[in-house]
């Protein structure tokens, strides 16, 4: 009983120390990310702190994964907790930690990264003006166009499945 009590108190103290370290790292990272002009030393410090935080979180995720597997084996088919932990572990590997903008500036702040992504996709899918014919002009031109009828030989040549080369050629154009 004494060994159990001592090991539990040691584990609790160690866990609290890890939580304090994690909270301090998060605060330091947030403070550095809010600054606009970082020196090289501050940038290196930010990257170091982010790596330390990532290592702490990865260690936590491994522990959660081990515990969730054990619980899943013991309690049977209850995947919700297991898959939630699995997803939270994978969340950090899918996170965009920095982004380089058009001017070559590196953005580390998550809110700024999300804004830049939003601006990029908004401009990408923005409605563009049609520089060609209007629909009515197009149909008028097509209606007056003299279409040539394909010969039997030409018709047979274009029949069949689309080849890889044809598809690639079309995509390149």
N, C-alpha and C positions, 0 to 999 in steps of 0.2 A: 504494500500500500504506500509506503514511504517513497519507493522508487517511482511509482506511478504519479504520486502527487508532485514530486520534484520535476519529473519529465514534463508533466502538464504545465507547471508554472514556467519552466524554461521555454517550452514551445510558445506559450502565450506571450512571454516577454520578447522572444525573438520575432514573433509575428508583429507585435506592436512596433518594434524597431524598424522592421521592413516597411510597415505602413507609413511611419514617419519619414523614412528615406524617400519613399514613393511620393508622398505629399510634397516634400521639399523640392524634389526634382520637377514635379508638375508646376509648382509655383515659379521655380527658376526658369523653366522653359517658357511658361506663359509670359513672364516679365521680359525675357529676351526677345520673344516673338513680337511683342507689342512695340518694341523699338524699331524705328524706321531705318536708321543708318547704323549697321553693325560693323564694328571693326573686325579684322581678320581673327583676332584673339577671341572676340565675343562669338563669332560664327563658329570657330572651332569648339569653343566651350558649349555652344548650343548643340552642335552635332554630338559631342561627347555625352552630354546630359540626355539627349534623345536616345542614344545607344544604350546608356545605362537603364533608362526607363523601359526600353524595349526588352532588355535582358531580364529585368525584374518581372515584367508582365509575362514574358515567355515562360519563366520559371513557375509563376502562378498558374499559367495555363496548363503546363505539364502536370502539376499537382492536381488541378481540377479534373483534367482528363483521366488521370489514374483513379482518382476517387469516384468519378462518375462511372467509369467502367466497372469498378468493384460494386458500386450500388446497382448498376444495371444487371450484373450477373446475379446478385443476391435477390433482387426484387422482381426479376423477370422482365417482361416486355413493356417497359415504360420509357420510351425513347425521348420524351420531352426534355428532361433535364440534361441528359447526355448530349442531345443535339444542340441545345442552347449553349452549353459549355463549348462544344465543338465549334459552333458558329462564332462565339466570342473569341475563341483562339484564332480562328481564321480571319476575323475582322482586321486584326493588326497587320496581317500579311497582305491584305487587299487595300490598305490605306495608302493614299498618295502622300508621301512625306514632304516632297518638294516639287516645284514646277518651274520651268524656265520659260519666261515670256518672250515675245517677239524681239525685245530689245536686249535679250541676253541676261536679264536680271533673274535671280533665283528667288522664288517665293516659298517661304516655309510655313506661313500662317494658314491654317485650315480654311478659315473663312475667305481669305483672299484667293486660295486655290479654287474653292467652290465658285466664287464670283468669276474668276478667269475662265473656268470650264463652262459656266453658264453663258458668258459673253461669246466664247468661241462657238458653241453650238447654236446660239441664237443667230450669229452672223452666218454660220454655215447653212442653216435652214431658213434664212430670211427670204421673203418673197422677192424675187428679182423681176425686173421689167422684161417683157418679151421684146427683143430687138428685131425680131423677124416680122413675119406677117401676122395680122390678127387672124382669128379663126375664120372669119367670113372671107377675108382676102385669100387665105389658103385654099378654102373650098372652092372659091370662084376660079382660081388658077387651075386647080386639079380638075374641075369640071370641064374646062376648056382645053385641057391637055390631051394630046392624042397618044393614048397608051398603045404600045406595040404588043401584039399577041405573041407569046412564046411558041417556038416551034416544038414539035414532039421531042426532039433530041434535047433541047434546052430544058424542057419540062422534066424529062427523066434525069438529067444531070443534077438539078437542084432538089430532087426528091430524096428522101432518106433522112437518116439521123444526122444531127449536127456534129461535125468532127471536133476534136479538141483544138486543132489548129484554127478552124473557122471561129470557134468561140473565143479563143485567145486573141485572134486578129480583130474581132469585133470589139472586144473589151478594150484593147489598146487604142482603138480609134475613138 
